[in-house]
Amino acid sequence: MIYVNQLNKKYKDKVILDDISFDITTGEIVGLIGPNGVGKTTLLSIMMGLIKADAGEVSMADVDNQDFNMYRKIGFMQDNSVLYPHLTGYDHLAYIANAHKLDISKVEEISLLVGNHRYLHQKIEEYSLGMKQHLLFACAIIHQPEVLLLDEPFNGLDPTSLIRIRDLMIKLNQENNVTVILSSHNLDEIDRMTKKIFFLNQGKIIHKQLQNFEEDQYVLSVDRSVSVGANQPGIQQVNPKQLRIKAGLLEDVMKHLNSLDVHIQSIDRETVGSEKLYREIYEI
């Protein structure tokens, strides 16, 4: 579905993308994470053919990104600098609908779906950041693409709008098998939407799979001091009345505590999420 092979990009002497390669299969949602300036937007723009790579090749929806037909299959949500302040939201969507030879009724339909119908006929210069985000998302999905590239889609959204846009992304993925690359600083939302993460660091892609049960941990609080498997991998004595245990060892440890007549007062699950990995990768 998406194929990126040996992609390279420099700006003057600064390496932005260093021999990047990856594959994404149909129907996957992939998070793209990294601090500002590491090249996330550059990567997405190269994939869309908007910036020329120094070397490498890209195909999306099984079409080379130098082939104009690719744009009929791809939706790209960029930042709001691509919007024209003196045009209305309707003008933007109507232009895209015409380019894709869609019936003009599709403009109202997609606006109702996304939630920007109330201000569709206002000029962009009157829009808030959240209103612009709604319009940009509508522009990206109006032609029912097979692939969505989303650059900071949650930026500026209030909680109600965020939930609506997130649920719509998931619906498109689950019902239409839309493949999604989601670049965002909102790590909690990425964790909600996907287990597959690409961290971009020093020009390289670091692949991570989140929420692996065997990597999850549980913190057990007990009613009295206890020492259990202090030297055993996967068991950590937090304090005399607390143990941190790998998920795969939880059942055995609970049985052992029961045999010692030690009562468990609480069990808290610690899931391996993108924030934990982010801290490790970027040494925070």
Secondary structure as UniProt FT lines:
FT   STRAND          2..11
FT   TURN            12..13
FT   STRAND          14..24
FT   TURN            26..27
FT   STRAND          29..33
FT   TURN            36..37
FT   HELIX           40..47
FT   TURN            48..49
FT   STRAND          55..60
FT   TURN            61..62
FT   STRAND          63..64
FT   TURN            65..66
FT   HELIX           68..72
FT   STRAND          74..77
FT   HELIX           80..82
FT   TURN            85..86
FT   HELIX           89..99
FT   TURN            100..101
FT   HELIX           105..114
FT   HELIX           117..119
FT   TURN            120..121
FT   HELIX           124..126
FT   HELIX           129..141
FT   TURN            142..143
FT   STRAND          147..151
FT   TURN            153..156
FT   HELIX           159..176
FT   STRAND          179..183
FT   HELIX           187..193
FT   STRAND          196..201
FT   TURN            202..203
FT   STRAND          204..209
FT   HELIX           213..215
FT   STRAND          217..222
FT   TURN            230..231
FT   TURN            233..234
FT   STRAND          235..239
FT   TURN            240..241
FT   STRAND          242..246
FT   HELIX           247..249
FT   HELIX           250..259
FT   TURN            260..261
FT   STRAND          264..270
FT   HELIX           274..281
FT   TURN            282..283
//
